[in-house]
Amino acid sequence: MKHVMGLLMLLLSAGASVGQETDSATWDAELVDPAGGADLILPLPCGGGMAFQRVAVPVDVADPIDDRPFRMGQSQESTGFSDYLTPAFLRGAFYTQEGSYYYIARYEMNVAQYRALTGACDAPFTRKDRFAQGDLSWFEAVNLTRLMTEWILQNAADSLPAQGTRKGFVRLPTEVEWEYATRGGAKVDPTLFPGRRFFEDGALSDYAHFQAAGQGRGKLRPVGLRAPNPVGLFDVYGNAEELMLEPFRLNAVGRQHGQAGGVVTRGGSIDTTPENIYSAQRREYPMFNPRSGMAQSGSFFGLRPVIGAHIVTDADYDAIRNGWLARVETGETSESAEPLTALAALLEEEIDPRRKQALSDLQLSFRLAREAAETSTRQAAKSTLISGAAFVETLVEDARAIQQLDLQLRALRDQARVAVGTPQHPQLMVAFRNTLERLGQLREGQATYLLSYRAALETLTNDVEGATLDTAYQTLSQDLIEAEQVPFLEMLRQFWRDLEAYREQPDMSQQDLLALAVR
C-alpha cells in the first residue's frame, strides 16, 4: 500500500505541487549537508536542498574522444558471474583545463528530500527526516530525478552546472560512475583503488551501516553518520542499496554479457552481511513483482543521483567528429583491425599495375612501421621489467631493514624503561627517537616503492601483449645470464612470478601486494 501511495504522490506532484515553490523555512543543515563542506548544493522545493560532490576524472579535455580507462570488479571467482574484472571507461560531463569531472550526491536521498519532491511539505521537517529514503522502485527513482531536474530548471536554473550550451540534469548513476566514485576516484591512493574496499585502516563499521549487532536492527539509518570515502561520499557501503541507471548484465569472463536483465543495486544495505559489502558488489532484482503486478520496490532500495549532461551539440559537433576521425586514421579503434590483411586482399583484387605497385609499397611501409613499433614496445617492456625487478630488490631490502629497526626500537624502549632515573636514560631516549624517525622514513619510502611496483605490474598486465612480453622477458633473462648478473636475474625471475600472480588478482590489497613482493 505504501508503494502505491508513493507512486500516486509522484504522479500528482508531476503536474502541480513540485512545479511551484512552497512557502517554507529553509531546512536545517543536517537535512541537506550534515557534514558540511559540500562542493555543490542544489535547491529543492519546500526550502530544501541536496548536496553533491565533484568527482575528478583526469582526461585530455582537448580531445573530446579521450576518456579514462580503469578496471571495475574484483577477481574472486565465487561471484565472478556478476562482478568479475572488466575494462571500464569514464569521462565527466563537465571540464576545466585540468580535466573532466561530474557530480554525485554526497548522501543517499533522505526522507526530507523525498517529501519535497513529492509535494509532502505541509508538516514541519525535523531531524527524523534525515533517515535514508527506502521503499523505492526503479521507476520511482527515475521519476524523482525527472521531478528534481524539472523543478530546478523552472525555479533555479542557474544553480545547475553547465558546460557551454550543455545544461546539466539529474539522473541515476551509471555503474561505472558509481564504482569509480565509491573506490575514491583520483583522490584515493592508486594502490588502494583496485582493492576490495576503499579503506585499508579501520573497520567497516567506521564507514557503513550493515547487518550486525548495534547497526540499526534492519532499519534504514540517518545519512551521514559514518565516515566518508576519499571523495567525500557517505554511506556508499550499507544503509540503502542504491539503484543504478542501466539494467543488470552478467560478466562473461571479463566483458559484459549480451542479455540485459533486471534492476541493479550497488553498495549493499543495512540488511547486508559484512562479507557481501565491497566496491564491486552488484545485486539484481526483477523489475516487476509478479505477485503484486506492480514495479518491484524494496524496503532498502534507495537513490544517490548524479548530474550529467548531453554530449553532442552544434558547437561541439565538429570537434567530436574530427576527434573520432583522427582516432580512425591513427588506428586507435576499439576493434582489433588488421590493415595488412586488408591490404593483401586489395592486392589480390587489383588489376591495374600502377595501383598494384602502390598498394605493394604501402604494404611494405606498414610492415616496416609495425616492426619498428614492436621493437619499441619490446624495449619498453624490457625497461619496465628491469624497473620491476629493481623495485622488488629495494622492497626486499627495505623490509629487512624495517624488521631490524623494529627490533632495535623495541630493545631501546625496554632498555629506556629499565634505565629511568639513571644517567643512561637520556642517551637511550635520543637513540629511541632517532631510530623511530629512521623507521618512519623507511616506511614512507616503502610506500612509494610499492606504488611504483604496482604501476609496473599494471603496465605489463594491461599495455603489453603476451607474446611481446614473453619475448622481452626471455631476451632480458639471456642478457643477464651472459652478463653474469645472477643476483639481479633472480630478482627478475621473482618479479615475473609476481606478475603472473598479479594477473590472477590485480585487486589485491596493499598488504597483500607487499607480501607478494617480499615473499
N, C-alpha and C positions, 0 to 999 in steps of 0.2 A: 504494500500500500504506500509506503514511504517513497519507494522508487517511482510509482505512478504519479504521486503528488508533486515530486520534484520535477518530473518531466513536464507536467502541466504548468508549473510555475515558469519553467523555461520558455515554453511556447507562448504563454500570456505575456511574459516580460519582453519578448522579442518585439512585440507590437507597440508597447506603451511605456511601462514604468522605467525600463532601463534606458530608454531614449531620452529621458528627461532628468535633470539634476534634482535630487531630493533635498529639501531643506534639512540639514542635519549637521551637528557639530563634527569637526574634524576628529578622526579616531585618535586614540592613544597610540603612542609609538609601538607598544608591544603587539598591536594588531597588524602593523604594517612592516616594521623593521625592528624587532625586539633587540637584536644585537647591535644595531646602529652601523652606519658607515656604508650603506648600500651604494653601488655605482649609479643606479638609476631607480627612481620611484615613479611609477605611472599612476595617475589618479583613477579612482573608481567612483561609481555613484555613491550616494549617501555619505559623502565626505571622506571616503576611504582611499586606499592606495595599495599598491603591490610593489615589492622591492625586487630588483633584478641585479645580477652580477654580470660583468663584462668578461667574456672568455676569449683570450687572445689565441689566434690561430696563425702562426707565422707562415707567410707565403710571399711570393714576389707579386706585389699588388700591380705592378706594371703589366703583368701577363694575366689577362682575365681567365685563362685556362688553368693557371697554376693552382694546385691545391696541396694540402699537407697529407702525406701518407702516414699511417700508423697501423698497428695491428690490434684488432678487437679480439676479445675472447680470452680463453685460457687453454692450457694444454692437458687438462685432466680428461681421460678417456671416458670416465663414468658418465659425464654429461656432455660429451663431445658432439652428440647428435644435435644439441641445442646451442652450445656456446664454445665450440672449438675455435682455435685461432683462425682468423680470416683477415685478409687485407682490407683496409678501410681508407677513405679519403674524405677530407673535410676542408671547407673554406667558409669563413664568416661572411654574412651578408653585408657587413659594413667594413670600412677600412680607413687607415691613415697611411702615411708614408712608411711607418714601421711595420705594418702588416694588417691582416684582416681580423675581425672579431665578430662575435654575436652575443646576444644577451639571453640569459636563462634565469628563471625565477630563483631568488635566493632561498625561498622556503616553499614547501608544499602549500597549495591553496588551502586557506583556513576557512572556518565556518563563516566568519565575518565577510570575507571576500565573496564566498558563495552566496550569502544572503544579499549582498549589494548587487550582484549581477542578476539575481533572480527577483529583485524588487521587494524583498522582505526587509524593509527599512523602518517599519513603524516602531518596533520595540527597540529599546536602547541597546547599543553594542557594549558588551562587557568583556572581561578577561576570559570568560567561558568560550567566547567566540574565537579564541586563539587556537583551539584544537584543530587538527588537520581535518579537512572535509573528506568523508568517505561516501560510500553508497552511490558511486557514480557508474554509469555505463560509458562506453567509448563514445557513443553518440552525444550523451550529455556533455562530456568533456570537450568534444569538438564544438558543440554549440556554445559552451561557456566562453571559449576563446573567440568565437564569432561575435558574441554579445559584447565582450570586452573591447574588441577592436572597433566595432561599430560605435559604441558609446564614446570611446576616446576620440575617434575621427569626427564625431558630431559635436563634442563638447570641449576637447583639449587636444586638437590635432597636433599642435606644436610640441607636445610632450613626447610623441613617438619619434624614435631615431629615424633618420633618413640618410640616404646616400645619393646626392644629386637629386634627380627626379624620382628616385625609388623610395617610397614611403614604407616604413616598417609596418608589420602586422603581427598579431599574437596568434600562435598556433601551438599544437602539441609538438614535443621534440621528436626528432628522428632518433633512432637508436645510436647512430654514430655521434650525434651532438650530445646525447645524454651520457654515453660511456666516456667520451673524451673529457667532458667537464667533470664527471664523477671521479675519474682517475687523477684529476688535478691539472690536466692540460699542460700548458707550457710553464706553469708555476711550480710543479712538483719536481723533485729530484728525478732526472731521467732514469736512474737506476731503480726507482720505486714505481715509475709509471706502468711497466708491464706486470707488476705484482698483482696478487690476488685481491689485495685491498690497498687503499691509498696511503695507509699509515704503516710504519714499521714498529714504532714505540707506542705503548699504551694498549688498552683493551677495547674491544668492540663496544662495550658499554659506555665508553667515553664519547662515542660518536653516534650511537644508534639506540633506538627502542626496538626490542625484539622479544621473542618468546623465551622468557626466563623469569625467575622469581624477582619481584620488585620492578618489573618492566611494564607495568600498566595493566596487568591481568586481561590481556587480549582486547583492550580498547585503545583506539587511536589517542595519541597524546598531543599536547600543545606543541606547535612547531618552534624550533629554535632553542630547545632546552639543552641539547648536547653540543659538543664542539663541532666546528665546521671543517670541511675538507680544505685543501690548499687553495682552491679557487674562491672559497668563502661561502660555499653552499652547505645548508643544514639538512639533516635527515635524508641524505641520498641513500643511506642504508637504513632499512627498517621504517617504522611508523606506517605511513601509507605506501602501498606499492603503486608505482607511477605509470600511468598509461602512455603508450607510445603512439606515434602518428601512423606508422606502417604496420601491416599485418605480420603475423609470425611466419617465419620460414625455418626449415631445418638447416643445419650446417652439413653440407655434402663434402666432408673432409677438406675443409679449407675454403669453401665458397658457398654462396647462398644456393639452397635447393630451389628447384623451379616451381614448386607448389606453394601458393600463398594460402595461409591458414587463418586462424582466429586472432583474437586480441592479444597484444603483448604488454606485459608489465615488467618493470625493472626495479631492482633495488631491494626486493623483499619487503616484508611488512612487520607489524607488531606481532603477527602470528607466525613468523618465520623463525626457525631454529638457527643458531649462530653459524653452524657449518654450511648453511644454504644462503648466507649473506656475503656477497662479494661483487666486485665491479662488473664482472661479465655475466652475472646471473640473469637469466631470462625465464619467463614463465608464460605459457599460452593458455588462454581460456576461450571457450566458444563465444562467438559474437552475439548469439541469441540463446535464450534459455528455452529449451523445447517444452518444459513443463508449464511455464507461465505464458509462453508465447510472446514474451517481451525481450527487449535487448538485455543482454547479460550485464548485470551490475554485481558489485562485490562490496561487502562491508568495509573492506580496506582499499578499494580502488580509489586512488587519489590523482592529483594533477599538479604538474610543475611545468608551466608553459615557457616557451621561448619566444623571442622576437625575431622574425625572419623578414625577408623582402623578396620580391620577384627579381629575376636576373636580367632578362633581355629588355632593353628599352631602345628607343630610336637613337638616343645619344651613345649608347654602349654597343649598338649592333655591329658597327664596322670593326671596333676593337676586338670583339669576341670572335667575329668571323675570321679576321686576319690572324688572330692568335691560333685559332683552330687550324687554318690552312698552313701556318708555319709549322705546327706540330706534324702535320701530314707530310710536308715536304722534307722534314728532317728525320722522318721515320719514327717519331715518337707517338705511335698508335697503341691502342690498348690491346690489339691482337698482334700475334707474332707473325708479321709479314715476312715473306721470303722473296726479296727482289731478284735474286739470282735465278730462282726457279721461274719467275715470271718472264725474265729476260730470255731464258733458254727457250721458253715456249714461243716467244715472239720471234726468235731467231729461226726456229723451225718453220714458222709460217711465212716468214718474209721471203719474197722472190726478187725484189729489187736489189741488185748487187751493192749499190752505194748505201742504201739504208741498212742492208745486212752487215756491211763493214762497220757502219756507225754503231749499230747495236752490239757488234762484237767488241769494238773498242770500249763501249760503255760497260760491257760485262767485265772486261779486264780491269777497268777502273774500280768497279765495285769490289772485285776480288782483292785488289791491292789495298783498297781502303779497309776492307774487312780484316785482312791480315794485320794491317797496322793497328787497327782498333783492338784486335785480340792480343797482339803483343803488348800494347799499352795496358790492357786490363790485367794480363798476367803479371806484368811488372808491378802494378798497383796492388794486386793480390799478394805478391811476394813481400812487398813493403809492409802490408798490413799483418801478414803472418809473422814477420820479424818483430814488428811492434808488439803484437800479441804475446809472443814468446818473451820479449823483454818485460812486459807487464807482469807475466807470470813469475819471472825471476825476481822482480822487485817486490811483488806481493808476498812471495815465499820468504824472502829475506826480512821484510818488514814484520811479517807475522812472528818470525823467530825473535826479532829484536823486541817486539811488543811483549812477547811472553817473558823474555828475560827481564825487561824493565818492570813488568808487573810483579815478578817475583822479588826483584830488588826493592820495589816500593813497599811491598808487604813486610819484608825484612826490616827496612828502615822504620816503618811505622811501629813494629813490635819493639825494636831497639829504643826508639824515642819514648815509648810508653814506660819502658823499664828505667830509662835514664832521666825521668822527670826529677828536677831539683839538683842534678849533677852538672859539672862543667861541660860534659859532652853533649848535653841536651840541645843547646843552640846549634851546634855543628850538625847534629843529626837532623834537626828540623830544616836547616838550609839544604842539606843533601836530599831530604824528602821532597821539598818544594822543587828543586832543580830536576829531580827525577820525574816528578809529576808533570812538570812543564814539557820535558822531553817526550814523555809518553803521549801527552796531548798532541804535540807536533807530529809524532809518528802516526797517530790515528787519523789526523787531518790529511796527511799525505796518503795514507792508505785509502781513504775515501776517494781522493782524487784519482789515484791509480786504478781503483776499482771502476770508476766511471769510464775511464779510457779503455779499460779491459772489456767492459760491456759494449762500448762503441765499436771496438774491433770485431767482437763476435757478431754484432748486429750487421756490420758492413759485409762481412764474409758470408753471413747467412742470407741476406736479402739482395745484395748487389752483384754477386759473382756467381755465374753458372757453375754447376757441379763439376763438369769436365774441365773447365778452365781452372777452377780452384784445385782440383786434383793434380793437374799438370804443374801448377805453380808450387804446390807442396812437394811433389816429387823432385822437381828441379832444385828447389831450395835445399831440400834434405841432402841431395847429392853434392851440392856446392859446399855445404857444411862438412860433409864427410871428407871431401877432397881437401878442404882447408884444415882438417883435424880439429874442428871446433866441437868436440864431443859434448862438453857441458851444455853449450847453447843448443846443440842438436836435441838433447834430452828435454830442454825447456820447450823447444818447438814441438816435439812429439807430445808433450803433456798438453800444450795449447791445442794441438789437433784433436786430442781426446776430449778436451774441454769443449771444443767446437761441436763435436758430434753429440755430446750430452746437451749442449745448449740448444741445438736444433730440435731436440725432443721436448725441451721445456724452456722456451725463451722467456716465460713469465716468472721465472724463479725469483725468490726474494733476494734482497741484498746479502743477507746472511748466507743463504744457500750458494749465491754466486761466489762469495769469498771462500766458502768451504770448498767449492769446486776448484778454485784457483790454487789453493794451498794444500790440497789433499796429498 
